[in-house]
Amino acid sequence: MLAAGPAAGGATEGAEPPADRLAAQWRRAGAEQVRVAADLGELADLVAGATGPVLVSGVDLVAHTAVLRHLATSPVGPTVALVLTDPAAAGQAVVREERGQVVAVGDAADATGVFGGALRVGAADLPALVDAARAASASAPAAPAASGVEPGGLLTALAGVDRLVAGLAARGALIFAHRVRLLVAHRVGDAAGRAAAEAEVAAVDEDRAELKLSVKERDDFFTTFFVSTWSPYVTKAAARIGIGPTGVTMVSVAFAVAAAVLFGVGGRPALVAGAVLLYLGFVLDCVDGQLARYTRHFSAWGGWLDTMADRFKEYVVYAGLGFGATHAGFRYGWALALAAMTLQTVRHMTDTWYGALHDEAARRPKVVSGDAGGIGGKLNAASTRVQADTGSVSYWLKRTVVFPIGERWALIALAAALFGPLVALCAVLVWGTLAFAYTGALRTLRARWMRVPVLTTVDTGLHRDDGPLVRTLPPARGPLLLAVLGALGAAGMLVWALRAVHGGGDLPIWAPVLALVLLLGAAQGARTPHAGALDWLVPAALRAAEYLFAIAVGVAGRAPAWLIFGYVLVLTLHHYDLTARLEKRQSAPPLHVATLGWEGRSAVLAIALIAGIASIALATLGAYLFVVFVVSVVLAWVVLPARARGGVRSPG
């Protein structure tokens, strides 16, 4: 049932009422139930009974149906507001965005846009929405109404949503911004404005615009000029024949595995063919995301799978290059592959946590602006200027120097095809190390300026990957210092193990004991608040510590290089699982406790090395962790969701 009220701008004679037209658009955008509330109080009553996300809009909005569908299906966050670049009219809320978040509403001094009159509100923010609607209704009972969705459906509003979004922001709701690009959306105040906006909507090919929108607005240099110029055609073809994003991801994985095999085989024809397959696999890696955006088929499973597949593909290629370099006569091919995988994983951990740090800082603008004259503030301002100068030389240099995935795959393909696996691995390590040094130095300076204790806002133990052993150790202060000491101890043990193996001797028993003591010292920092300006580096330091220690155990125990690589690969899958859950704001994997924690696994390997069974321990523990990982994935994405669906009673 749709109960219509007065529409902004009215309707021309004989035309469909704006409220009816917008309601029909919301239904085409995927809404099953549409209601128009008489006032904000009625809106509050409707939302009070909702258990899932709802959408709220005003009937002064004229837009493509795709704009509404994109807002309703946006994957950026549970609560999302439509933001326009139009001039703000009287009574319309202006917003300020930072890193895609609405960090302020109603401050015209530094506004970056105007609220577009529509928002999706996540289930967790519904109480705040109800409170904001009732407060606004009490303060202005005679104001025109806002409207919304029935529980589980969609609500459209007549007016007043500006007060709602301001109320949500004032109550601490995390609101993400959804910008309109290529499509049309305007808020209108009279019949003439409505007619002009509708004409503008009719002038744009909606499907063609949606296909262009499937390509990321800002991507890396190689992806922008050598992939995205033609990948939308593949996306369109995949949509027409009914292949989903998951199917494209699986084909991309197959291409990467085939490329890795060809790199391992060696010989110029195989290397060239492997490079071509690697490039095509990367194109498909872009297409799966474009297809998800084009068809609006987003899911937590799809996001998780895309993250895991990307890392698995890259590290399988490293394995193929390592095997190929070894097969060609270079003794340390596997060692280079291990180094590349470890470096890239540690880099990704810093990327994840720096992103979380920056997002947290964006939600605290006063903290960020406290020392605008410091070096961190100057770097932040310079970075903002460069990012705004889209297409300039400095813009592309900044995006390229950090060695993103497109550039990594392009470098691997070219170097392997022209020079072979050894040169490809060395090139990845050199560029990756320089990029890590560059980003690490700049981020450290900016993080000290931000002074945001990001690890105090998340489950520290989960994302440190702490195990049961942590709870038995006494706490100690300085988590970052302890983590760095643990990593240095593991690195020292690895160097000593390499010297011992080359000298034909054995590693002294005190070396793994000392390294383990330093690692357990890092574990003692788990229960201490991670409130330092640089404590966002703790998870990456712990990953480096565990990987280096495992490699040192394998070297000292004379385990096969491929076995060491395989064990560390399993660890990276486990840690990327945790990272993907952090980024998607999900809980711990079902069997997380069974993974023993980084300190527990390290203790097991240390005991095995002393007992002289390092290879057996790496194989057994690696197989165990892989089985736990697979079972955990099945439980998380198949069994538990099925039980949840089975436990939900259908209405009526």
Wavefront OBJ file of the C-alpha trace (Angstrom):
o trace
v 0.000 0.000 0.000
v 1.347 3.435 -0.982
v -0.068 6.401 0.934
v 0.944 9.503 -1.025
v 1.361 12.968 0.450
v 2.244 16.366 -1.064
v 5.123 16.042 -3.505
v 7.930 18.558 -3.798
v 7.335 20.671 -6.891
v 3.948 19.125 -7.534
v 2.957 17.374 -10.742
v 2.009 18.805 -14.083
v -1.547 18.218 -15.271
v -2.013 14.692 -16.559
v 1.418 13.589 -15.390
v 2.076 10.776 -12.972
v 2.357 12.138 -9.392
v 6.016 12.363 -8.296
v 5.421 10.118 -5.281
v 3.893 7.395 -7.476
v 6.663 7.688 -10.034
v 9.409 7.447 -7.432
v 7.659 4.538 -5.736
v 7.569 2.672 -9.064
v 11.268 3.370 -9.540
v 12.070 1.991 -6.101
v 10.183 -1.186 -6.971
v 12.151 -1.519 -10.206
v 15.292 -0.951 -8.161
v 14.449 -4.062 -6.135
v 12.123 -2.915 -3.346
v 9.216 -5.234 -2.593
v 7.245 -2.903 -0.314
v 6.963 0.874 -0.623
v 5.188 3.219 1.775
v 4.822 6.987 2.053
v 4.630 8.164 5.655
v 2.365 11.026 6.634
v 5.000 12.540 8.918
v 8.279 11.822 10.676
v 6.439 10.291 13.604
v 4.830 7.730 11.325
v 8.221 7.053 9.788
v 9.637 6.360 13.243
v 6.799 3.914 13.937
v 7.430 2.073 10.662
v 11.176 1.790 11.205
v 10.760 0.758 14.855
v 9.481 -2.641 13.743
v 12.180 -3.241 11.117
v 14.837 -5.897 11.622
v 16.868 -5.366 8.451
v 18.211 -2.467 6.397
v 15.734 0.158 5.208
v 15.937 2.921 2.649
v 14.579 6.413 3.039
v 14.116 9.052 0.338
v 12.251 12.243 -0.426
v 9.943 12.644 -3.397
v 11.802 15.767 -4.480
v 14.402 13.387 -5.941
v 14.509 12.888 -9.709
v 17.025 10.257 -10.769
v 17.747 7.267 -12.935
v 16.403 4.047 -11.485
v 19.997 2.797 -11.559
v 20.951 5.482 -9.028
v 18.380 4.081 -6.596
v 19.464 0.505 -7.301
v 23.112 1.398 -6.744
v 22.298 3.044 -3.427
v 20.218 0.070 -2.326
v 22.945 -2.440 -3.213
v 26.029 -0.394 -2.334
v 28.697 -2.662 -0.778
v 30.681 0.122 0.916
v 28.859 -0.016 4.237
v 25.592 -0.716 6.030
v 24.507 2.943 6.109
v 24.986 4.928 2.890
v 23.826 8.409 1.887
v 23.346 9.746 -1.628
v 25.624 12.768 -2.156
v 25.307 15.232 -5.062
v 27.425 18.090 -6.364
v 24.400 20.345 -7.002
v 24.142 23.692 -5.189
v 22.316 23.309 -1.896
v 18.801 24.729 -1.809
v 17.143 26.122 1.295
v 16.650 23.430 3.892
v 18.938 20.887 2.199
v 21.781 19.418 4.251
v 25.356 19.850 3.063
v 27.944 17.214 3.939
v 31.694 16.869 4.239
v 33.294 13.620 3.114
v 36.675 12.090 3.792
v 37.813 8.724 2.402
v 34.259 7.975 1.324
v 32.761 8.663 4.740
v 30.352 11.441 5.669
v 32.227 12.981 8.586
v 30.075 16.094 9.051
v 26.549 17.206 8.131
v 25.352 20.818 8.051
v 28.708 22.648 8.075
v 28.769 24.773 4.903
v 32.300 26.074 5.498
v 34.100 22.986 4.181
v 31.249 21.061 2.560
v 32.146 18.693 -0.267
v 28.605 18.005 -1.455
v 24.898 18.210 -0.767
v 22.784 15.399 0.618
v 20.871 13.809 -2.253
v 17.685 13.142 -0.310
v 18.053 9.345 -0.091
v 19.896 6.978 2.206
v 20.103 3.322 3.124
v 20.221 2.683 6.858
v 21.775 -0.511 8.184
v 20.075 -2.608 10.839
v 22.491 -1.505 13.561
v 21.646 2.166 12.909
v 17.855 1.762 12.888
v 17.470 2.748 16.580
v 19.386 5.957 15.829
v 17.131 6.577 12.819
v 14.004 6.108 14.944
v 15.398 8.438 17.596
v 16.345 11.066 14.983
v 12.907 10.879 13.320
v 11.061 11.281 16.611
v 13.302 14.116 17.737
v 12.816 15.946 14.427
v 9.057 15.336 14.559
v 8.847 16.717 18.090
v 10.835 19.828 17.223
v 8.904 20.543 14.018
v 5.597 18.673 14.158
v 4.056 20.626 11.316
v 6.927 20.038 8.891
v 6.400 18.074 5.664
v 6.892 14.369 6.120
v 9.695 11.992 5.524
v 8.983 8.431 4.692
v 10.405 5.018 4.643
v 10.223 1.238 4.253
v 8.253 -1.319 6.100
v 10.324 -3.848 8.041
v 12.277 -5.720 5.413
v 11.098 -3.405 2.640
v 11.665 0.134 1.443
v 10.399 3.552 2.567
v 10.127 6.626 0.341
v 9.831 10.041 1.886
v 8.043 13.251 1.012
v 10.510 15.626 2.645
v 12.442 15.983 5.868
v 15.164 13.421 5.184
v 17.731 16.195 5.610
v 16.892 16.338 9.301
v 17.164 12.565 9.459
v 20.654 12.360 7.990
v 21.792 15.177 10.269
v 20.288 13.341 13.224
v 21.993 10.092 12.280
v 25.373 11.806 12.017
v 24.833 13.571 15.350
v 24.136 10.200 16.983
v 27.440 8.722 15.822
v 26.229 6.580 12.931
v 28.976 5.725 10.435
v 27.605 6.995 7.117
v 29.307 6.282 3.807
v 28.867 8.526 0.788
v 27.465 7.290 -2.512
v 28.377 9.689 -5.312
v 26.507 9.869 -8.607
v 28.733 9.532 -11.658
v 27.660 9.401 -15.332
v 24.013 8.959 -14.293
v 21.655 11.777 -13.272
v 20.160 12.654 -9.889
v 18.764 16.017 -8.760
v 16.535 17.337 -6.030
v 13.913 19.675 -7.438
v 11.823 22.415 -5.852
v 9.246 23.253 -8.511
v 7.559 21.918 -11.625
v 10.028 23.609 -13.983
v 12.980 22.095 -12.164
v 11.338 18.692 -12.240
v 10.734 18.892 -15.981
v 14.352 19.908 -16.615
v 15.664 17.094 -14.427
v 13.447 14.514 -16.124
v 14.675 15.683 -19.529
v 18.258 15.308 -18.353
v 17.520 11.782 -17.133
v 15.956 10.847 -20.472
v 19.012 12.109 -22.375
v 21.382 9.562 -20.785
v 21.592 5.913 -21.890
v 21.205 4.204 -18.525
v 22.616 0.816 -19.489
v 25.652 2.276 -21.243
v 26.369 4.465 -18.232
v 26.069 1.478 -15.899
v 28.583 -0.467 -17.987
v 31.050 2.414 -17.761
v 30.399 2.662 -14.036
v 31.420 -0.971 -13.610
v 35.016 0.171 -14.156
v 36.665 1.659 -11.078
v 36.820 5.416 -11.224
v 40.434 5.500 -10.058
v 42.604 2.526 -10.822
v 46.277 1.867 -11.384
v 48.135 2.936 -14.528
v 48.445 -0.497 -16.126
v 44.867 -1.458 -15.317
v 43.489 1.856 -16.581
v 45.262 1.888 -19.944
v 45.871 -1.785 -20.731
v 42.881 -3.571 -19.196
v 39.911 -1.280 -18.575
v 39.985 -0.004 -22.157
v 38.482 -3.296 -23.322
v 37.446 -5.360 -20.298
v 33.911 -3.822 -20.206
v 33.174 -5.663 -23.454
v 34.037 -8.929 -21.711
v 31.876 -7.853 -18.776
v 28.919 -7.181 -21.061
v 29.358 -10.549 -22.802
v 29.579 -12.393 -19.476
v 26.376 -10.721 -18.284
v 24.554 -11.662 -21.480
v 25.468 -15.355 -21.302
v 24.746 -15.532 -17.598
v 28.203 -16.111 -16.095
v 28.388 -14.754 -12.556
v 31.311 -13.013 -10.840
v 32.248 -16.222 -8.996
v 32.485 -18.133 -12.280
v 34.758 -15.465 -13.739
v 36.924 -15.609 -10.607
v 37.328 -19.373 -10.985
v 38.375 -19.030 -14.633
v 40.873 -16.356 -13.582
v 42.330 -18.753 -10.990
v 42.642 -21.458 -13.659
v 44.528 -19.065 -15.959
v 46.926 -18.100 -13.169
v 47.579 -21.736 -12.238
v 48.227 -22.575 -15.909
v 50.622 -19.616 -16.132
v 52.464 -20.836 -13.030
v 52.848 -24.301 -14.558
v 54.241 -22.826 -17.772
v 56.682 -20.641 -15.814
v 57.838 -23.774 -14.039
v 58.287 -25.708 -17.274
v 60.586 -23.042 -18.714
v 61.649 -22.526 -22.309
v 60.814 -19.438 -24.310
v 57.491 -20.642 -25.808
v 56.209 -21.744 -22.402
v 57.320 -18.489 -20.741
v 55.632 -16.361 -23.401
v 52.456 -18.441 -23.206
v 52.536 -18.164 -19.414
v 52.876 -14.376 -19.659
v 49.873 -14.172 -21.989
v 47.776 -16.366 -19.686
v 48.837 -14.292 -16.695
v 47.718 -11.108 -18.452
v 44.390 -12.645 -19.465
v 43.932 -13.943 -15.944
v 44.428 -10.424 -14.619
v 41.886 -9.089 -17.109
v 39.389 -11.618 -15.777
v 40.368 -10.613 -12.261
v 39.172 -7.115 -13.154
v 36.116 -8.415 -14.989
v 34.733 -10.271 -11.964
v 34.522 -7.013 -10.009
v 33.156 -5.126 -13.006
v 30.536 -7.815 -13.520
v 29.492 -7.625 -9.864
v 29.103 -3.848 -10.143
v 27.296 -4.044 -13.491
v 24.810 -6.712 -12.394
v 24.751 -5.474 -8.755
v 25.426 -9.010 -7.529
v 27.313 -8.287 -4.325
v 27.746 -10.710 -1.459
v 30.009 -11.212 1.518
v 31.031 -14.544 -0.003
v 31.955 -12.917 -3.316
v 34.064 -10.243 -1.633
v 35.834 -12.829 0.504
v 36.439 -15.136 -2.452
v 37.828 -12.315 -4.584
v 40.322 -11.342 -1.869
v 41.460 -14.930 -1.283
v 41.645 -15.768 -4.988
v 43.802 -12.729 -5.742
v 46.409 -13.723 -3.177
v 46.309 -17.418 -4.042
v 46.832 -16.670 -7.735
v 49.761 -14.372 -7.086
v 51.506 -16.773 -4.726
v 50.952 -19.774 -6.993
v 52.663 -17.759 -9.727
v 55.557 -17.099 -7.324
v 55.746 -20.851 -6.752
v 55.896 -21.485 -10.497
v 58.637 -18.889 -10.895
v 60.567 -20.359 -7.952
v 60.354 -23.845 -9.390
v 61.288 -22.573 -12.844
v 64.324 -20.676 -11.536
v 65.469 -23.737 -9.580
v 64.873 -26.010 -12.564
v 66.984 -23.654 -14.696
v 69.935 -24.158 -12.359
v 69.616 -21.346 -9.816
v 69.982 -22.817 -6.347
v 67.867 -20.259 -4.519
v 64.787 -20.058 -6.733
v 62.447 -21.199 -3.982
v 64.116 -18.848 -1.531
v 63.340 -15.897 -3.803
v 59.730 -17.045 -4.157
v 59.455 -17.318 -0.361
v 60.926 -13.862 0.063
v 58.504 -12.377 -2.481
v 55.497 -14.001 -0.815
v 56.560 -12.959 2.683
v 57.293 -9.398 1.616
v 53.990 -9.017 -0.184
v 51.959 -10.455 2.694
v 53.604 -8.181 5.256
v 53.007 -5.243 2.899
v 49.345 -6.159 2.612
v 49.018 -6.332 6.390
v 50.361 -2.779 6.679
v 48.034 -1.667 3.857
v 45.014 -3.094 5.668
v 45.845 -1.568 9.001
v 46.865 1.787 7.595
v 43.549 1.915 5.759
v 41.744 1.169 9.026
v 43.838 3.867 10.713
v 42.983 6.433 8.057
v 39.289 5.572 8.198
v 39.317 5.968 11.960
v 41.138 9.294 11.631
v 38.520 10.477 9.137
v 35.860 9.903 11.764
v 37.834 12.122 14.142
v 38.495 15.270 12.063
v 39.494 17.363 15.044
v 42.320 14.970 15.904
v 43.611 15.000 12.347
v 43.639 18.763 12.042
v 45.356 19.389 15.351
v 48.852 19.905 13.922
v 48.414 21.030 10.338
v 51.893 22.556 10.283
v 53.770 19.373 11.162
v 55.511 17.200 8.590
v 52.679 14.664 8.756
v 50.137 17.391 8.049
v 52.172 18.687 5.119
v 52.496 15.168 3.696
v 48.765 14.643 4.091
v 47.994 17.906 2.304
v 50.465 17.107 -0.478
v 48.974 13.640 -0.952
v 45.484 15.120 -1.147
v 46.597 17.618 -3.806
v 48.239 14.918 -5.909
v 45.220 12.609 -5.674
v 42.949 15.462 -6.731
v 45.094 16.177 -9.796
v 43.717 13.171 -11.663
v 45.652 12.239 -14.789
v 48.737 14.318 -14.059
v 52.251 12.864 -14.143
v 52.564 13.163 -10.361
v 49.205 11.414 -9.923
v 50.253 8.405 -12.019
v 53.705 8.283 -10.459
v 52.195 8.158 -6.982
v 49.826 5.360 -7.985
v 52.561 3.389 -9.764
v 55.462 3.682 -7.335
v 53.553 1.778 -4.630
v 53.674 -1.310 -6.881
v 49.952 -2.248 -7.038
v 48.732 -5.588 -8.301
v 48.360 -4.508 -11.932
v 51.955 -3.354 -12.086
v 53.126 -6.507 -10.294
v 51.423 -8.798 -12.768
v 52.603 -6.745 -15.735
v 56.190 -6.812 -14.472
v 56.063 -10.557 -13.832
v 54.628 -11.262 -17.288
v 57.113 -9.084 -19.162
v 60.164 -10.108 -17.151
v 59.318 -13.819 -17.327
v 58.620 -13.730 -21.072
v 61.731 -11.698 -21.946
v 64.281 -12.824 -19.358
v 62.978 -15.822 -17.404
v 61.711 -16.694 -13.901
v 64.848 -15.611 -12.026
v 64.748 -12.051 -13.368
v 61.000 -11.875 -12.755
v 61.397 -12.813 -9.079
v 64.326 -10.444 -8.574
v 62.399 -7.588 -10.213
v 59.383 -8.195 -7.960
v 61.596 -8.234 -4.860
v 63.509 -5.078 -5.763
v 60.467 -2.997 -6.699
v 58.446 -4.436 -3.812
v 61.173 -3.572 -1.285
v 61.505 -0.007 -2.577
v 57.727 0.452 -2.548
v 57.529 -0.913 1.001
v 60.243 1.485 2.165
v 58.553 4.425 0.455
v 55.045 3.759 1.741
v 56.265 2.698 5.175
v 58.247 5.888 5.737
v 55.490 8.223 4.573
v 52.761 6.378 6.448
v 54.780 6.346 9.644
v 55.152 10.123 9.516
v 51.470 10.628 8.743
v 50.388 8.134 11.433
v 52.401 9.979 14.072
v 50.602 13.149 13.014
v 47.152 11.512 13.122
v 47.663 10.044 16.607
v 44.746 7.632 16.201
v 44.906 4.399 18.277
v 43.164 2.252 15.680
v 43.740 -1.089 17.406
v 41.646 0.028 20.369
v 38.541 0.040 18.153
v 38.746 -3.585 16.951
v 39.210 -7.097 18.302
v 42.966 -6.855 18.884
v 43.447 -10.521 19.778
v 41.665 -11.714 16.646
v 43.590 -9.567 14.216
v 46.892 -10.210 15.945
v 46.000 -13.898 15.457
v 46.730 -14.671 19.103
v 46.181 -18.194 20.354
v 45.409 -19.838 23.710
v 49.040 -19.623 24.830
v 48.774 -15.844 25.061
v 46.372 -16.115 27.991
v 48.946 -18.006 30.047
v 51.672 -15.374 29.671
v 51.976 -12.280 31.870
v 51.172 -9.009 30.064
v 53.907 -6.546 29.175
v 53.891 -3.014 27.810
v 55.098 -1.850 24.410
v 53.334 -4.208 21.965
v 55.056 -2.770 18.883
v 58.535 -2.906 20.408
v 57.955 -6.481 21.542
v 56.648 -7.471 18.090
v 59.660 -5.907 16.370
v 62.035 -7.683 18.762
v 60.286 -10.954 17.992
v 60.709 -10.365 14.250
v 64.379 -9.438 14.688
v 64.944 -12.570 16.764
v 63.403 -14.736 14.033
v 65.466 -12.946 11.371
v 68.626 -13.508 13.403
v 67.801 -17.189 13.766
v 67.284 -17.451 9.996
v 70.674 -15.854 9.283
v 72.348 -18.182 11.778
v 70.580 -21.189 10.237
v 71.746 -20.236 6.746
v 75.335 -19.891 7.945
v 75.151 -23.252 9.717
v 73.756 -25.037 6.664
v 76.345 -23.510 4.333
v 79.092 -24.430 6.775
v 77.905 -28.013 6.990
v 77.039 -27.743 10.676
v 73.943 -27.617 12.832
v 72.144 -24.717 14.432
v 73.012 -24.421 18.151
v 70.070 -25.444 20.322
v 70.085 -22.094 22.096
v 69.309 -20.225 18.846
v 65.701 -21.453 18.395
v 65.190 -21.223 22.156
v 66.295 -17.576 22.194
v 64.199 -16.749 19.111
v 61.168 -18.428 20.683
v 61.668 -16.482 23.912
v 61.634 -13.237 21.916
v 58.510 -14.381 20.068
v 56.739 -15.194 23.312
v 57.808 -11.783 24.528
v 55.848 -10.339 21.608
v 52.886 -12.440 22.704
v 53.030 -10.795 26.128
v 52.027 -7.502 24.560
v 48.648 -8.863 23.469
v 46.705 -7.755 26.536
v 48.284 -4.301 26.659
v 46.318 -1.482 24.984
v 47.560 -0.884 21.439
v 47.116 2.866 21.739
v 50.423 4.088 20.316
v 50.590 6.138 17.139
v 52.457 3.314 15.384
v 50.733 0.300 16.926
v 48.895 -0.248 13.642
v 52.159 -1.918 12.574
v 51.843 -4.670 15.209
v 49.944 -7.236 13.059
v 52.432 -6.866 10.188
v 55.397 -7.239 12.560
v 53.863 -10.407 14.004
v 53.309 -11.834 10.512
v 56.956 -11.153 9.678
v 58.051 -12.746 12.959
v 56.070 -15.951 12.423
v 57.015 -16.367 8.753
v 60.709 -15.762 9.367
v 60.696 -18.154 12.307
v 58.987 -20.886 10.262
v 61.465 -20.410 7.414
v 64.367 -20.537 9.868
v 63.033 -23.788 11.345
v 62.753 -25.266 7.866
v 66.258 -24.167 6.877
v 67.815 -25.387 10.131
v 65.933 -28.682 9.854
v 66.962 -29.034 6.191
v 63.364 -29.309 5.028
v 62.729 -29.198 1.274
v 62.328 -25.642 0.014
v 58.960 -26.402 -1.586
v 57.676 -27.709 1.763
v 58.676 -24.495 3.527
v 56.966 -22.494 0.783
v 53.824 -24.589 1.091
v 53.674 -24.140 4.857
v 54.030 -20.361 4.640
v 51.433 -20.293 1.834
v 48.926 -21.981 4.146
v 49.715 -19.389 6.822
v 49.090 -16.564 4.365
v 45.678 -18.020 3.455
v 44.768 -18.083 7.130
v 45.938 -14.522 7.664
v 44.229 -13.175 4.547
v 41.045 -14.785 5.815
v 41.371 -12.691 8.975
v 42.177 -9.595 6.909
v 39.162 -10.070 4.641
v 36.948 -10.403 7.704
v 38.398 -7.225 9.167
v 37.676 -5.316 5.967
v 34.120 -6.717 5.780
v 33.516 -6.148 9.518
v 32.857 -9.821 10.165
v 33.473 -12.015 13.190
v 36.207 -14.622 13.699
v 36.268 -17.766 11.542
v 34.319 -20.662 13.123
v 37.450 -22.703 13.946
v 39.820 -19.861 14.729
v 40.780 -21.286 18.130
v 41.872 -24.540 16.468
v 44.607 -22.716 14.520
v 46.635 -22.436 17.795
v 47.603 -18.805 17.227
v 50.871 -17.542 15.797
v 52.712 -18.067 19.075
v 51.354 -21.615 19.513
v 52.360 -22.652 15.995
v 55.831 -21.186 16.497
v 56.245 -23.083 19.776
v 55.267 -26.356 18.065
v 57.845 -25.797 15.311
v 60.568 -24.890 17.827
v 59.978 -28.115 19.769
v 59.980 -30.101 16.519
v 63.305 -28.551 15.449
v 64.924 -29.415 18.762
v 63.528 -32.950 18.433
v 64.951 -33.252 14.919
v 61.631 -33.608 13.088
v 61.302 -30.162 11.488
v 60.207 -31.490 8.072
v 57.578 -33.759 9.598
v 56.288 -30.900 11.732
v 56.046 -28.493 8.778
v 54.189 -31.066 6.681
v 51.869 -32.188 9.468
v 51.108 -28.763 10.888
v 50.689 -27.306 7.403
v 48.241 -30.063 6.409
v 46.363 -29.628 9.678
v 46.043 -25.863 9.230
v 44.897 -26.302 5.636
v 42.184 -28.770 6.688
v 41.079 -26.405 9.471
v 40.989 -23.559 6.940
v 38.861 -25.530 4.462
v 36.456 -26.786 7.134
v 36.192 -23.273 8.552
v 35.347 -21.907 5.090
v 32.646 -24.558 4.601
v 31.184 -23.826 8.024
v 31.281 -20.056 7.569
v 29.858 -19.871 4.058
v 27.750 -23.035 3.655
v 26.680 -24.748 6.876
v 26.040 -21.815 9.216
v 24.190 -19.676 6.599
v 22.031 -22.707 5.736
v 21.186 -23.199 9.397
v 20.402 -19.505 9.734
v 18.056 -19.680 6.750
v 16.441 -22.796 8.133
v 15.897 -21.111 11.468
v 14.075 -18.091 9.993
v 10.315 -18.486 9.931
v 8.547 -17.168 6.885
v 6.009 -14.398 7.489
v 2.442 -15.446 8.159
l 1 2 3 4 5 6 7 8 9 10 11 12 13 14 15 16 17 18 19 20 21 22 23 24 25 26 27 28 29 30 31 32 33 34 35 36 37 38 39 40 41 42 43 44 45 46 47 48 49 50 51 52 53 54 55 56 57 58 59 60 61 62 63 64 65 66 67 68 69 70 71 72 73 74 75 76 77 78 79 80 81 82 83 84 85 86 87 88 89 90 91 92 93 94 95 96 97 98 99 100 101 102 103 104 105 106 107 108 109 110 111 112 113 114 115 116 117 118 119 120 121 122 123 124 125 126 127 128 129 130 131 132 133 134 135 136 137 138 139 140 141 142 143 144 145 146 147 148 149 150 151 152 153 154 155 156 157 158 159 160 161 162 163 164 165 166 167 168 169 170 171 172 173 174 175 176 177 178 179 180 181 182 183 184 185 186 187 188 189 190 191 192 193 194 195 196 197 198 199 200 201 202 203 204 205 206 207 208 209 210 211 212 213 214 215 216 217 218 219 220 221 222 223 224 225 226 227 228 229 230 231 232 233 234 235 236 237 238 239 240 241 242 243 244 245 246 247 248 249 250 251 252 253 254 255 256 257 258 259 260 261 262 263 264 265 266 267 268 269 270 271 272 273 274 275 276 277 278 279 280 281 282 283 284 285 286 287 288 289 290 291 292 293 294 295 296 297 298 299 300 301 302 303 304 305 306 307 308 309 310 311 312 313 314 315 316 317 318 319 320 321 322 323 324 325 326 327 328 329 330 331 332 333 334 335 336 337 338 339 340 341 342 343 344 345 346 347 348 349 350 351 352 353 354 355 356 357 358 359 360 361 362 363 364 365 366 367 368 369 370 371 372 373 374 375 376 377 378 379 380 381 382 383 384 385 386 387 388 389 390 391 392 393 394 395 396 397 398 399 400 401 402 403 404 405 406 407 408 409 410 411 412 413 414 415 416 417 418 419 420 421 422 423 424 425 426 427 428 429 430 431 432 433 434 435 436 437 438 439 440 441 442 443 444 445 446 447 448 449 450 451 452 453 454 455 456 457 458 459 460 461 462 463 464 465 466 467 468 469 470 471 472 473 474 475 476 477 478 479 480 481 482 483 484 485 486 487 488 489 490 491 492 493 494 495 496 497 498 499 500 501 502 503 504 505 506 507 508 509 510 511 512 513 514 515 516 517 518 519 520 521 522 523 524 525 526 527 528 529 530 531 532 533 534 535 536 537 538 539 540 541 542 543 544 545 546 547 548 549 550 551 552 553 554 555 556 557 558 559 560 561 562 563 564 565 566 567 568 569 570 571 572 573 574 575 576 577 578 579 580 581 582 583 584 585 586 587 588 589 590 591 592 593 594 595 596 597 598 599 600 601 602 603 604 605 606 607 608 609 610 611 612 613 614 615 616 617 618 619 620 621 622 623 624 625 626 627 628 629 630 631 632 633 634 635 636 637 638 639 640 641 642 643 644 645 646 647 648 649 650 651 652
